[in-house]
Amino acid sequence: MYYNSKYLSELIKSYSYHKVIDIKKLDICGINIDEAINVIDKYIENIFFFLLYVKSKRVVIFEDFSEIYFKICNKYDNGKLIKDNISEEEIVVLDLIGAFIEWGTIEFLGKDYYDSPEYY
């Protein structure tokens, strides 16, 4: 998975400053919607581990995130997670899913998918 999340650096910065991001105030400008939708394919099976990770970071309002996340999962399970049937909030959460996955990878491996030195 080589998804380039719009909000990864904002999540990490919020964590550093102990701030919480209101996902309802984030915009979709600059998010590649097709790639964001594809992010969920590989990781849908790990839903509860993923949600535990998101909750542990305390950088988003978890209730808002999980509510939208479950809507996305429901659409995915019903084959309705397509570009024409997705809200802006769902697009933002899909981007955040990609960001959290990459953040977890950085923490676990000490580097990102691109082996960028900025995360060491």
N, CA, C and O of each residue as an XYZ file, in Angstrom:
480
protein
N       0.826     -1.168      0.000
C       0.000      0.000      0.000
C       0.878      1.241      0.000
O       1.656      1.451      0.930
N       0.764      2.041     -1.005
C       1.515      3.278     -1.095
C       0.547      4.438     -1.221
O       0.545      5.150     -2.225
N      -0.261      4.621     -0.215
C      -1.230      5.713     -0.214
C      -0.598      6.939      0.417
O      -0.004      6.848      1.491
N      -0.719      8.064     -0.227
C      -0.162      9.309      0.277
C      -1.288     10.133      0.901
O      -2.001     10.851      0.200
N      -1.441     10.026      2.201
C      -2.526     10.698      2.915
C      -2.304     12.208      3.006
O      -1.185     12.677      3.213
N      -3.366     12.934      2.850
C      -3.322     14.384      2.998
C      -3.091     14.777      4.459
O      -2.449     15.792      4.727
N      -3.600     13.996      5.394
C      -3.627     14.416      6.794
C      -2.629     13.716      7.715
O      -2.708     13.895      8.930
N      -1.695     12.927      7.184
C      -0.734     12.232      8.038
C       0.078     13.201      8.901
O       0.158     13.023     10.116
N       0.672     14.208      8.296
C       1.509     15.130      9.071
C       0.677     15.890     10.100
O       1.167     16.193     11.188
N      -0.571     16.201      9.770
C      -1.439     16.895     10.724
C      -1.761     16.002     11.926
O      -1.824     16.489     13.055
N      -1.963     14.712     11.696
C      -2.199     13.782     12.806
C      -0.985     13.715     13.733
O      -1.116     13.793     14.955
N       0.183     13.570     13.139
C       1.410     13.462     13.935
C       1.659     14.760     14.708
O       2.054     14.725     15.873
N       1.432     15.886     14.068
C       1.609     17.167     14.733
C       0.610     17.319     15.891
O       0.975     17.794     16.966
N      -0.621     16.926     15.675
C      -1.636     17.003     16.730
C      -1.261     16.132     17.917
O      -1.471     16.513     19.068
N      -0.710     14.974     17.634
C      -0.263     14.076     18.692
C       0.869     14.728     19.499
O       0.891     14.649     20.727
N       1.779     15.353     18.814
C       2.914     16.006     19.476
C       2.468     17.149     20.392
O       3.058     17.373     21.449
N       1.429     17.863     19.978
C       0.949     19.010     20.743
C      -0.286     18.687     21.591
O      -0.910     19.588     22.151
N      -0.635     17.404     21.682
C      -1.785     16.951     22.481
C      -3.078     17.664     22.084
O      -3.859     18.086     22.936
N      -3.282     17.786     20.788
C      -4.497     18.417     20.267
C      -5.369     17.369     19.596
O      -4.893     16.312     19.183
N      -6.657     17.682     19.495
C      -7.615     16.788     18.858
C      -8.150     17.465     17.605
O      -8.524     18.637     17.630
N      -8.182     16.718     16.516
C      -8.683     17.219     15.231
C     -10.171     16.912     15.135
O     -10.600     15.783     15.377
N     -10.949     17.922     14.783
C     -12.376     17.721     14.527
C     -12.509     17.336     13.057
O     -12.394     18.185     12.174
N     -12.752     16.057     12.802
C     -12.768     15.577     11.419
C     -13.880     16.208     10.595
O     -13.811     16.217      9.366
N     -14.904     16.738     11.256
C     -15.997     17.378     10.533
C     -15.588     18.726      9.944
O     -16.308     19.306      9.132
N     -14.423     19.216     10.364
C     -13.923     20.492      9.847
C     -12.860     20.309      8.769
O     -12.353     21.295      8.233
N     -12.515     19.071      8.444
C     -11.503     18.803      7.427
C     -12.147     18.787      6.047
O     -13.315     18.425      5.903
N     -11.388     19.178      5.042
C     -11.930     19.202      3.678
C     -11.306     18.094      2.832
O     -10.307     17.481      3.208
N     -11.922     17.862      1.691
C     -11.464     16.781      0.810
C     -10.556     17.277     -0.313
O     -10.066     16.478     -1.112
N     -10.332     18.573     -0.379
C      -9.487     19.140     -1.432
C      -8.101     18.504     -1.375
O      -7.433     18.554     -0.342
N      -7.677     17.915     -2.471
C      -6.358     17.285     -2.535
C      -6.348     15.805     -2.219
O      -5.302     15.163     -2.321
N      -7.492     15.245     -1.836
C      -7.563     13.809     -1.554
C      -7.905     13.076     -2.848
O      -8.876     13.420     -3.522
N      -7.117     12.078     -3.190
C      -7.408     11.238     -4.343
C      -8.478     10.233     -3.911
O      -8.182      9.252     -3.228
N      -9.707     10.486     -4.312
C     -10.846      9.702     -3.831
C     -10.735      8.233     -4.216
O     -11.020      7.363     -3.393
N     -10.332      7.940     -5.436
C     -10.214      6.542     -5.871
C      -9.182      5.784     -5.030
O      -9.421      4.651     -4.614
N      -8.043      6.416     -4.789
C      -7.019      5.765     -3.969
C      -7.469      5.630     -2.521
O      -7.175      4.629     -1.869
N      -8.184      6.636     -2.014
C      -8.678      6.585     -0.640
C      -9.665      5.425     -0.470
O      -9.644      4.733      0.548
N     -10.516      5.219     -1.454
C     -11.462      4.093     -1.401
C     -10.715      2.768     -1.417
O     -11.108      1.828     -0.726
N      -9.654      2.683     -2.192
C      -8.889      1.432     -2.275
C      -8.141      1.086     -0.994
O      -7.783     -0.073     -0.786
N      -7.899      2.068     -0.135
C      -7.186      1.829      1.120
C      -7.914      0.795      1.972
O      -7.281     -0.054      2.600
N      -9.226      0.864      1.993
C     -10.009      0.007      2.884
C      -9.936     -1.466      2.485
O     -10.068     -2.336      3.346
N      -9.730     -1.765      1.211
C      -9.704     -3.155      0.737
C      -8.771     -4.057      1.534
O      -9.140     -5.162      1.931
N      -7.584     -3.578      1.756
C      -6.555     -4.403      2.367
C      -6.704     -4.529      3.877
O      -6.209     -5.488      4.470
N      -7.378     -3.574      4.504
C      -7.364     -3.495      5.958
C      -8.718     -3.695      6.628
O      -8.813     -3.568      7.849
N      -9.756     -3.998      5.878
C     -11.099     -4.146      6.436
C     -11.170     -5.287      7.460
O     -11.981     -5.232      8.384
N     -10.345     -6.301      7.306
C     -10.381     -7.464      8.204
C      -9.876     -7.144      9.607
O     -10.203     -7.868     10.548
N      -9.100     -6.097      9.774
C      -8.498     -5.756     11.065
C      -9.221     -4.611     11.755
O      -8.584     -3.790     12.414
N     -10.519     -4.543     11.617
C     -11.312     -3.397     12.040
C     -11.127     -3.034     13.516
O     -10.921     -1.862     13.832
N     -11.194     -3.995     14.411
C     -11.155     -3.655     15.833
C      -9.751     -3.315     16.307
O      -9.585     -2.438     17.154
N      -8.736     -3.993     15.778
C      -7.371     -3.619     16.108
C      -7.078     -2.211     15.611
O      -6.415     -1.418     16.280
N      -7.583     -1.927     14.433
C      -7.384     -0.604     13.862
C      -8.050      0.463     14.730
O      -7.440      1.491     15.024
N      -9.297      0.226     15.143
C     -10.002      1.205     15.968
C      -9.324      1.399     17.327
O      -9.302      2.510     17.856
N      -8.784      0.346     17.882
C      -8.037      0.480     19.137
C      -6.815      1.377     18.948
O      -6.501      2.203     19.806
N      -6.138      1.208     17.828
C      -4.970      2.046     17.534
C      -5.381      3.515     17.408
O      -4.741      4.397     17.981
N      -6.451      3.768     16.657
C      -6.932      5.137     16.464
C      -7.304      5.750     17.806
O      -6.929      6.885     18.103
N      -8.041      4.997     18.617
C      -8.467      5.512     19.924
C      -7.269      5.816     20.820
O      -7.279      6.803     21.555
N      -6.249      4.980     20.763
C      -5.080      5.168     21.626
C      -4.303      6.443     21.309
O      -3.632      6.991     22.183
N      -4.386      6.912     20.088
C      -3.644      8.114     19.683
C      -4.300      9.400     20.184
O      -3.613     10.399     20.394
N      -5.586      9.387     20.373
C      -6.328     10.541     20.909
C      -6.112     11.817     20.097
O      -5.956     12.898     20.667
N      -6.103     11.696     18.787
C      -5.912     12.878     17.939
C      -7.149     13.229     17.119
O      -7.180     14.265     16.455
N      -8.162     12.374     17.160
C      -9.441     12.673     16.514
C     -10.545     12.417     17.542
O     -10.351     11.673     18.503
N     -11.687     13.032     17.330
C     -12.838     12.750     18.186
C     -13.298     11.343     17.818
O     -13.902     11.125     16.768
N     -13.001     10.397     18.700
C     -13.154      8.987     18.363
C     -14.591      8.614     18.019
O     -14.811      7.817     17.107
N     -15.553      9.157     18.709
C     -16.957      8.828     18.441
C     -17.337      9.221     17.015
O     -18.021      8.467     16.323
N     -16.897     10.395     16.577
C     -17.174     10.845     15.208
C     -16.474      9.943     14.198
O     -17.067      9.521     13.205
N     -15.202      9.654     14.467
C     -14.418      8.815     13.561
C     -15.039      7.426     13.444
O     -15.249      6.937     12.334
N     -15.332      6.791     14.568
C     -15.832      5.411     14.528
C     -17.213      5.325     13.887
O     -17.509      4.354     13.190
N     -18.061      6.326     14.113
C     -19.388      6.335     13.485
C     -19.271      6.345     11.955
O     -19.946      5.579     11.268
N     -18.419      7.207     11.442
C     -18.223      7.295      9.996
C     -17.501      6.052      9.484
O     -17.814      5.549      8.405
N     -16.541      5.562     10.253
C     -15.807      4.350      9.883
C     -16.756      3.167      9.706
O     -16.624      2.407      8.747
N     -17.713      3.006     10.626
C     -18.669      1.898     10.519
C     -19.608      2.074      9.321
O     -20.023      1.089      8.712
N     -19.939      3.307      8.985
C     -20.730      3.556      7.768
C     -19.955      3.097      6.536
O     -20.510      2.474      5.631
N     -18.663      3.418      6.522
C     -17.800      3.004      5.407
C     -17.749      1.477      5.329
O     -17.876      0.904      4.247
N     -17.566      0.828      6.466
C     -17.500     -0.644      6.496
C     -18.803     -1.254      6.008
O     -18.793     -2.245      5.278
N     -19.921     -0.668      6.406
C     -21.225     -1.167      5.962
C     -21.365     -1.030      4.450
O     -21.817     -1.960      3.782
N     -20.981      0.120      3.909
C     -21.027      0.305      2.456
C     -20.096     -0.683      1.757
O     -20.441     -1.246      0.719
N     -18.921     -0.886      2.331
C     -17.955     -1.830      1.756
C     -18.552     -3.240      1.726
O     -18.497     -3.922      0.702
N     -19.115     -3.666      2.843
C     -19.699     -5.011      2.933
C     -20.853     -5.215      1.962
O     -21.080     -6.328      1.487
N     -21.578     -4.149      1.669
C     -22.716     -4.233      0.754
C     -22.363     -3.894     -0.691
O     -23.245     -3.795     -1.544
N     -21.074     -3.717     -0.964
C     -20.635     -3.417     -2.322
C     -21.033     -2.030     -2.796
O     -21.121     -1.790     -4.000
N     -21.276     -1.116     -1.868
C     -21.732      0.223     -2.225
C     -20.703      1.312     -1.937
O     -21.027      2.499     -1.972
N     -19.476      0.914     -1.655
C     -18.426      1.904     -1.414
C     -17.814      2.294     -2.759
O     -16.772      1.786     -3.171
N     -18.503      3.211     -3.417
C     -18.072      3.697     -4.721
C     -18.059      5.223     -4.702
O     -18.689      5.854     -3.854
N     -17.357      5.780     -5.619
C     -17.154      7.233     -5.684
C     -18.474      8.015     -5.684
O     -18.564      9.080     -5.073
N     -19.482      7.494     -6.360
C     -20.761      8.207     -6.480
C     -21.651      8.045     -5.254
O     -22.708      8.671     -5.172
N     -21.237      7.214     -4.299
C     -22.079      6.920     -3.137
C     -21.315      7.147     -1.831
O     -21.433      6.363     -0.889
N     -20.545      8.211     -1.784
C     -19.718      8.453     -0.605
C     -19.757      9.935     -0.243
O     -19.645     10.800     -1.111
N     -19.916     10.213      1.036
C     -19.999     11.603      1.498
C     -18.601     12.190      1.678
O     -17.605     11.466      1.680
N     -18.545     13.498      1.827
C     -17.257     14.158      2.055
C     -16.635     13.695      3.368
O     -15.424     13.484      3.435
N     -17.450     13.534      4.416
C     -16.921     13.049      5.694
C     -16.325     11.653      5.548
O     -15.297     11.348      6.152
N     -16.965     10.813      4.754
C     -16.443      9.463      4.533
C     -15.126      9.500      3.763
O     -14.230      8.698      4.026
N     -15.006     10.420      2.820
C     -13.747     10.575      2.080
C     -12.635     11.010      3.037
O     -11.519     10.494      2.970
N     -12.937     11.950      3.917
C     -11.951     12.404      4.904
C     -11.526     11.234      5.790
O     -10.336     11.047      6.042
N     -12.496     10.447      6.261
C     -12.164      9.313      7.135
C     -11.360      8.262      6.368
O     -10.447      7.665      6.937
N     -11.671      8.023      5.112
C     -10.852      7.103      4.321
C      -9.410      7.593      4.239
O      -8.472      6.802      4.341
N      -9.237      8.894      4.056
C      -7.887      9.455      4.032
C      -7.213      9.279      5.393
O      -6.029      8.949      5.466
N      -7.959      9.499      6.455
C      -7.411      9.310      7.805
C      -7.056      7.854      8.063
O      -6.079      7.571      8.756
N      -7.831      6.934      7.519
C      -7.504      5.505      7.646
C      -6.125      5.254      7.045
O      -5.276      4.607      7.658
N      -5.914      5.773      5.843
C      -4.604      5.637      5.208
C      -3.506      6.280      6.037
O      -2.400      5.749      6.131
N      -3.813      7.435      6.643
C      -2.827      8.126      7.475
C      -2.482      7.318      8.720
O      -1.310      7.184      9.071
N      -3.488      6.785      9.380
C      -3.239      5.979     10.579
C      -2.477      4.699     10.251
O      -1.627      4.267     11.030
N      -2.771      4.097      9.117
C      -2.044      2.893      8.710
C      -0.571      3.229      8.481
O       0.316      2.498      8.923
N      -0.319      4.332      7.790
C       1.073      4.711      7.546
C       1.766      5.109      8.849
O       2.937      4.788      9.050
N       1.063      5.792      9.720
C       1.622      6.184     11.013
C       2.008      4.941     11.826
O       3.080      4.895     12.430
N       1.134      3.948     11.833
C       1.451      2.694     12.524
C       2.667      2.016     11.927
O       3.488      1.455     12.652
N       2.784      2.066     10.613
C       3.943      1.489      9.933
C       5.215      2.219     10.331
O       6.247      1.597     10.581
N       5.136      3.537     10.387
C       6.293      4.343     10.790
C       6.709      3.973     12.214
O       7.896      3.790     12.485
N       5.752      3.863     13.112
C       6.067      3.518     14.499
C       6.660      2.114     14.615
O       7.597      1.883     15.379
N       6.106      1.198     13.855
C       6.543     -0.195     13.951
C       7.898     -0.421     13.279
O       8.767     -1.091     13.836
N       8.072      0.139     12.085
C       9.292     -0.109     11.311
C      10.357      0.981     11.470
O      11.523      0.766     11.140
N       9.954      2.140     11.971
C      10.886      3.254     12.078
C      11.077      3.983     10.771
O      11.971      4.821     10.651
N      10.244      3.676      9.783
C      10.319      4.353      8.483
C       8.971      4.216      7.794
O       8.158      3.371      8.169
N       8.740      5.041      6.794
C       7.490      4.938      6.060
C       7.678      4.042      4.836
O       8.746      3.462      4.640
N       6.641      3.935      4.021
C       6.696      3.072      2.843
C       7.738      3.517      1.837
O       8.251      2.712      1.059
N       8.048      4.813      1.859
C       8.975      5.362      0.882
C      10.397      5.422      1.430
O      11.313      5.882      0.747
N      10.580      4.947      2.685
C      11.886      4.961      3.359
C      12.404      6.397      3.497
O      13.598      6.653      3.342
N      11.490      7.329      3.789
C      11.861      8.734      3.938
C      12.586      8.973      5.245
O      12.137      8.498      6.287
N      13.694      9.696      5.221
C      14.449      9.941      6.444
C      13.758     10.905      7.411
O      14.149     10.972      8.577
N      12.742     11.655      6.964
C      12.115     12.654      7.818
C      11.399     12.062      9.020
O      11.091     12.791      9.963
N      11.126     10.767      9.017
C      10.388     10.152     10.114
C      11.283      9.452     11.116
O      10.777      8.919     12.104
N      12.583      9.430     10.909
C      13.487      8.698     11.814
C      13.684      9.464     13.097
O      14.410      9.011     13.982
